[in-house]
Amino acid sequence: MSKENDPVRASMRISRETHERLETLIPWGMRRDVLEVVLQLVLDAIEEDGMVVAGAILDGKFKLVRVEVQGIQPPRE
């Protein structure tokens, strides 16, 4: 039986503050899905533009931009 499509578990250390925000803001049943989509977006950007993306993230020069989706409007600045 092939296991190439079986999911794998990934773990990483995060700060206590980040963990508390994660627990507060994202319901338990959605966490894995939300984090996987964010990771896929980052990996797509790195594939397209290279490791400069990772450097920009680490330097705080990379921003998640909210766009209007089905009536949900981004906050006004």
N, CA, C and O atoms as a GROMACS GRO file, in nm:
protein
  308
    1MET      N    1   0.083  -0.118   0.000
    1MET     CA    2   0.000   0.000   0.000
    1MET      C    3   0.088   0.125   0.000
    1MET      O    4   0.181   0.136   0.080
    2SER      N    5   0.059   0.219  -0.091
    2SER     CA    6   0.138   0.342  -0.102
    2SER      C    7   0.098   0.442   0.006
    2SER      O    8  -0.021   0.462   0.034
    3LYS      N    9   0.196   0.503   0.065
    3LYS     CA   10   0.170   0.603   0.168
    3LYS      C   11   0.206   0.743   0.121
    3LYS      O   12   0.212   0.836   0.202
    4GLU      N   13   0.231   0.761  -0.009
    4GLU     CA   14   0.278   0.890  -0.057
    4GLU      C   15   0.173   1.000  -0.040
    4GLU      O   16   0.210   1.117  -0.032
    5ASN      N   17   0.045   0.967  -0.035
    5ASN     CA   18  -0.060   1.068  -0.017
    5ASN      C   19  -0.108   1.078   0.127
    5ASN      O   20  -0.195   1.160   0.158
    6ASP      N   21  -0.053   0.996   0.216
    6ASP     CA   22  -0.090   1.004   0.357
    6ASP      C   23  -0.038   1.135   0.416
    6ASP      O   24   0.075   1.175   0.388
    7PRO      N   25  -0.120   1.201   0.498
    7PRO     CA   26  -0.071   1.324   0.561
    7PRO      C   27   0.042   1.295   0.659
    7PRO      O   28   0.053   1.184   0.712
    8VAL      N   29   0.125   1.394   0.680
    8VAL     CA   30   0.234   1.382   0.777
    8VAL      C   31   0.212   1.487   0.885
    8VAL      O   32   0.145   1.587   0.862
    9ARG      N   33   0.268   1.464   1.000
    9ARG     CA   34   0.256   1.558   1.112
    9ARG      C   35   0.379   1.648   1.112
    9ARG      O   36   0.492   1.600   1.098
   10ALA      N   37   0.356   1.777   1.129
   10ALA     CA   38   0.466   1.873   1.139
   10ALA      C   39   0.452   1.945   1.273
   10ALA      O   40   0.341   1.976   1.317
   11SER      N   41   0.563   1.972   1.335
   11SER     CA   42   0.557   2.046   1.461
   11SER      C   43   0.663   2.155   1.460
   11SER      O   44   0.766   2.144   1.394
   12MET      N   45   0.635   2.260   1.536
   12MET     CA   46   0.730   2.370   1.547
   12MET      C   47   0.706   2.440   1.680
   12MET      O   48   0.597   2.433   1.738
   13ARG      N   49   0.809   2.506   1.727
   13ARG     CA   50   0.796   2.584   1.850
   13ARG      C   51   0.742   2.721   1.814
   13ARG      O   52   0.785   2.784   1.717
   14ILE      N   53   0.649   2.767   1.895
   14ILE     CA   54   0.598   2.904   1.882
   14ILE      C   55   0.598   2.966   2.022
   14ILE      O   56   0.601   2.895   2.122
   15SER      N   57   0.595   3.097   2.026
   15SER     CA   58   0.596   3.163   2.157
   15SER      C   59   0.465   3.136   2.231
   15SER      O   60   0.363   3.106   2.169
   16ARG      N   61   0.471   3.147   2.360
   16ARG     CA   62   0.351   3.128   2.443
   16ARG      C   63   0.243   3.228   2.401
   16ARG      O   64   0.125   3.194   2.393
   17GLU      N   65   0.284   3.352   2.376
   17GLU     CA   66   0.189   3.456   2.334
   17GLU      C   67   0.119   3.418   2.203
   17GLU      O   68  -0.002   3.432   2.191
   18THR      N   69   0.197   3.370   2.106
   18THR     CA   70   0.138   3.328   1.978
   18THR      C   71   0.042   3.212   1.999
   18THR      O   72  -0.066   3.209   1.940
   19HIS      N   73   0.080   3.118   2.084
   19HIS     CA   74  -0.007   3.004   2.113
   19HIS      C   75  -0.138   3.048   2.177
   19HIS      O   76  -0.244   2.998   2.142
   20GLU      N   77  -0.130   3.141   2.270
   20GLU     CA   78  -0.250   3.191   2.336
   20GLU      C   79  -0.341   3.262   2.237
   20GLU      O   80  -0.463   3.247   2.242
   21ARG      N   81  -0.283   3.339   2.146
   21ARG     CA   82  -0.362   3.406   2.042
   21ARG      C   83  -0.426   3.304   1.949
   21ARG      O   84  -0.543   3.318   1.912
   22LEU      N   85  -0.352   3.202   1.913
   22LEU     CA   86  -0.405   3.096   1.828
   22LEU      C   87  -0.526   3.030   1.894
   22LEU      O   88  -0.629   3.011   1.830
   23GLU      N   89  -0.513   2.996   2.022
   23GLU     CA   90  -0.623   2.932   2.094
   23GLU      C   91  -0.744   3.023   2.106
   23GLU      O   92  -0.858   2.977   2.101
   24THR      N   93  -0.720   3.151   2.123
   24THR     CA   94  -0.828   3.247   2.141
   24THR      C   95  -0.900   3.280   2.010
   24THR      O   96  -1.022   3.292   2.006
   25LEU      N   97  -0.822   3.293   1.902
   25LEU     CA   98  -0.877   3.348   1.778
   25LEU      C   99  -0.926   3.246   1.676
   25LEU      O  100  -1.016   3.275   1.598
   26ILE      N  101  -0.868   3.127   1.676
   26ILE     CA  102  -0.906   3.028   1.574
   26ILE      C  103  -0.961   2.904   1.643
   26ILE      O  104  -0.892   2.841   1.723
   27PRO      N  105  -1.087   2.869   1.614
   27PRO     CA  106  -1.147   2.752   1.678
   27PRO      C  107  -1.066   2.625   1.650
   27PRO      O  108  -1.004   2.612   1.544
   28TRP      N  109  -1.067   2.533   1.745
   28TRP     CA  110  -0.990   2.410   1.738
   28TRP      C  111  -1.006   2.338   1.604
   28TRP      O  112  -0.906   2.300   1.542
   29GLY      N  113  -1.126   2.320   1.557
   29GLY     CA  114  -1.150   2.244   1.435
   29GLY      C  115  -1.103   2.311   1.308
   29GLY      O  116  -1.098   2.247   1.203
   30MET      N  117  -1.067   2.438   1.314
   30MET     CA  118  -1.023   2.511   1.195
   30MET      C  119  -0.872   2.534   1.191
   30MET      O  120  -0.819   2.570   1.086
   31ARG      N  121  -0.804   2.514   1.302
   31ARG     CA  122  -0.661   2.552   1.310
   31ARG      C  123  -0.575   2.485   1.204
   31ARG      O  124  -0.500   2.553   1.134
   32ARG      N  125  -0.585   2.354   1.192
   32ARG     CA  126  -0.500   2.283   1.096
   32ARG      C  127  -0.526   2.335   0.955
   32ARG      O  128  -0.432   2.359   0.880
   33ASP      N  129  -0.653   2.350   0.920
   33ASP     CA  130  -0.687   2.395   0.784
   33ASP      C  131  -0.635   2.536   0.757
   33ASP      O  132  -0.578   2.562   0.651
   34VAL      N  133  -0.654   2.627   0.852
   34VAL     CA  134  -0.608   2.764   0.834
   34VAL      C  135  -0.455   2.768   0.821
   34VAL      O  136  -0.401   2.832   0.731
   35LEU      N  137  -0.386   2.698   0.910
   35LEU     CA  138  -0.239   2.700   0.907
   35LEU      C  139  -0.186   2.633   0.780
   35LEU      O  140  -0.085   2.678   0.725
   36GLU      N  141  -0.251   2.528   0.733
   36GLU     CA  142  -0.205   2.463   0.610
   36GLU      C  143  -0.221   2.554   0.490
   36GLU      O  144  -0.132   2.561   0.405
   37VAL      N  145  -0.333   2.626   0.482
   37VAL     CA  146  -0.354   2.718   0.370
   37VAL      C  147  -0.250   2.831   0.373
   37VAL      O  148  -0.195   2.867   0.269
   38VAL      N  149  -0.224   2.886   0.491
   38VAL     CA  150  -0.124   2.993   0.502
   38VAL      C  151   0.014   2.940   0.460
   38VAL      O  152   0.086   3.008   0.387
   39LEU      N  153   0.050   2.820   0.505
   39LEU     CA  154   0.178   2.762   0.467
   39LEU      C  155   0.185   2.740   0.316
   39LEU      O  156   0.289   2.766   0.255
   40GLN      N  157   0.078   2.693   0.255
   40GLN     CA  158   0.076   2.673   0.110
   40GLN      C  159   0.095   2.806   0.037
   40GLN      O  160   0.167   2.811  -0.063
   41LEU      N  161   0.032   2.913   0.086
   41LEU     CA  162   0.049   3.044   0.023
   41LEU      C  163   0.194   3.091   0.030
   41LEU      O  164   0.247   3.145  -0.067
   42VAL      N  165   0.257   3.071   0.145
   42VAL     CA  166   0.398   3.109   0.161
   42VAL      C  167   0.486   3.027   0.068
   42VAL      O  168   0.574   3.081   0.001
   43LEU      N  169   0.462   2.897   0.063
   43LEU     CA  170   0.543   2.811  -0.024
   43LEU      C  171   0.524   2.846  -0.171
   43LEU      O  172   0.620   2.844  -0.248
   44ASP      N  173   0.400   2.879  -0.211
   44ASP     CA  174   0.374   2.922  -0.349
   44ASP      C  175   0.453   3.049  -0.381
   44ASP      O  176   0.511   3.060  -0.489
   45ALA      N  177   0.454   3.144  -0.286
   45ALA     CA  178   0.528   3.268  -0.308
   45ALA      C  179   0.678   3.241  -0.320
   45ALA      O  180   0.745   3.303  -0.403
   46ILE      N  181   0.730   3.150  -0.238
   46ILE     CA  182   0.873   3.117  -0.244
   46ILE      C  183   0.904   3.046  -0.375
   46ILE      O  184   1.009   3.071  -0.435
   47GLU      N  185   0.817   2.958  -0.420
   47GLU     CA  186   0.839   2.892  -0.550
   47GLU      C  187   0.841   2.994  -0.663
   47GLU      O  188   0.920   2.982  -0.757
   48GLU      N  189   0.756   3.094  -0.654
   48GLU     CA  190   0.746   3.193  -0.761
   48GLU      C  191   0.859   3.295  -0.757
   48GLU      O  192   0.916   3.331  -0.861
   49ASP      N  193   0.893   3.343  -0.636
   49ASP     CA  194   0.987   3.453  -0.625
   49ASP      C  195   1.118   3.418  -0.555
   49ASP      O  196   1.207   3.503  -0.546
   50GLY      N  197   1.130   3.296  -0.506
   50GLY     CA  198   1.254   3.254  -0.443
   50GLY      C  199   1.260   3.285  -0.294
   50GLY      O  200   1.164   3.335  -0.234
   51MET      N  201   1.375   3.255  -0.236
   51MET     CA  202   1.396   3.270  -0.092
   51MET      C  203   1.393   3.415  -0.046
   51MET      O  204   1.393   3.441   0.074
   52VAL      N  205   1.390   3.510  -0.139
   52VAL     CA  206   1.375   3.650  -0.101
   52VAL      C  207   1.245   3.668  -0.023
   52VAL      O  208   1.236   3.755   0.064
   53VAL      N  209   1.145   3.586  -0.053
   53VAL     CA  210   1.018   3.591   0.020
   53VAL      C  211   1.040   3.553   0.167
   53VAL      O  212   0.989   3.621   0.256
   54ALA      N  213   1.114   3.446   0.191
   54ALA     CA  214   1.142   3.405   0.329
   54ALA      C  215   1.218   3.515   0.402
   54ALA      O  216   1.191   3.543   0.519
   55GLY      N  217   1.313   3.576   0.334
   55GLY     CA  218   1.388   3.686   0.395
   55GLY      C  219   1.297   3.804   0.428
   55GLY      O  220   1.310   3.864   0.535
   56ALA      N  221   1.206   3.836   0.338
   56ALA     CA  222   1.113   3.946   0.362
   56ALA      C  223   1.021   3.916   0.480
   56ALA      O  224   0.991   4.004   0.560
   57ILE      N  225   0.977   3.792   0.492
   57ILE     CA  226   0.894   3.752   0.605
   57ILE      C  227   0.971   3.770   0.735
   57ILE      O  228   0.921   3.830   0.830
   58LEU      N  229   1.093   3.720   0.739
   58LEU     CA  230   1.175   3.728   0.860
   58LEU      C  231   1.213   3.870   0.896
   58LEU      O  232   1.232   3.902   1.013
   59ASP      N  233   1.224   3.958   0.795
   59ASP     CA  234   1.257   4.099   0.818
   59ASP      C  235   1.134   4.184   0.850
   59ASP      O  236   1.145   4.304   0.874
   60GLY      N  237   1.015   4.121   0.852
   60GLY     CA  238   0.893   4.195   0.880
   60GLY      C  239   0.846   4.281   0.764
   60GLY      O  240   0.770   4.376   0.784
   61LYS      N  241   0.889   4.249   0.643
   61LYS     CA  242   0.855   4.328   0.525
   61LYS      C  243   0.752   4.258   0.436
   61LYS      O  244   0.732   4.297   0.321
   62PHE      N  245   0.689   4.157   0.489
   62PHE     CA  246   0.591   4.080   0.414
   62PHE      C  247   0.459   4.095   0.488
   62PHE      O  248   0.455   4.079   0.610
   63LYS      N  249   0.352   4.126   0.417
   63LYS     CA  250   0.226   4.156   0.481
   63LYS      C  251   0.115   4.070   0.422
   63LYS      O  252   0.111   4.047   0.301
   64LEU      N  253   0.028   4.024   0.507
   64LEU     CA  254  -0.091   3.954   0.463
   64LEU      C  255  -0.193   4.060   0.427
   64LEU      O  256  -0.229   4.142   0.512
   65VAL      N  257  -0.240   4.061   0.303
   65VAL     CA  258  -0.332   4.164   0.257
   65VAL      C  259  -0.472   4.106   0.249
   65VAL      O  260  -0.494   4.003   0.186
   66ARG      N  261  -0.565   4.173   0.314
   66ARG     CA  262  -0.704   4.129   0.310
   66ARG      C  263  -0.772   4.191   0.190
   66ARG      O  264  -0.757   4.311   0.164
   67VAL      N  265  -0.848   4.112   0.118
   67VAL     CA  266  -0.923   4.160   0.002
   67VAL      C  267  -1.071   4.134   0.024
   67VAL      O  268  -1.109   4.050   0.105
   68GLU      N  269  -1.154   4.208  -0.049
   68GLU     CA  270  -1.298   4.189  -0.037
   68GLU      C  271  -1.337   4.054  -0.095
   68GLU      O  272  -1.301   4.020  -0.208
   69VAL      N  273  -1.411   3.978  -0.016
   69VAL     CA  274  -1.456   3.846  -0.060
   69VAL      C  275  -1.604   3.832  -0.024
   69VAL      O  276  -1.640   3.837   0.094
   70GLN      N  277  -1.689   3.816  -0.122
   70GLN     CA  278  -1.832   3.792  -0.103
   70GLN      C  279  -1.893   3.879   0.006
   70GLN      O  280  -1.953   3.829   0.101
   71GLY      N  281  -1.876   4.010  -0.007
   71GLY     CA  282  -1.938   4.102   0.086
   71GLY      C  283  -1.859   4.129   0.212
   71GLY      O  284  -1.898   4.215   0.291
   72ILE      N  285  -1.749   4.058   0.235
   72ILE     CA  286  -1.663   4.085   0.351
   72ILE      C  287  -1.562   4.189   0.307
   72ILE      O  288  -1.479   4.162   0.220
   73GLN      N  289  -1.567   4.306   0.366
   73GLN     CA  290  -1.480   4.414   0.323
   73GLN      C  291  -1.360   4.426   0.417
   73GLN      O  292  -1.373   4.406   0.538
   74PRO      N  293  -1.243   4.458   0.361
   74PRO     CA  294  -1.126   4.480   0.446
   74PRO      C  295  -1.148   4.603   0.530
   74PRO      O  296  -1.226   4.691   0.492
   75PRO      N  297  -1.083   4.613   0.645
   75PRO     CA  298  -1.099   4.732   0.730
   75PRO      C  299  -1.049   4.856   0.660
   75PRO      O  300  -0.953   4.852   0.584
   76ARG      N  301  -1.117   4.966   0.686
   76ARG     CA  302  -1.075   5.095   0.626
   76ARG      C  303  -0.958   5.151   0.706
   76ARG      O  304  -0.954   5.145   0.829
   77GLU      N  305  -0.863   5.205   0.631
   77GLU     CA  306  -0.745   5.263   0.699
   77GLU      C  307  -0.763   5.411   0.719
   77GLU      O  308  -0.675   5.477   0.774
   0.00000   0.00000   0.00000
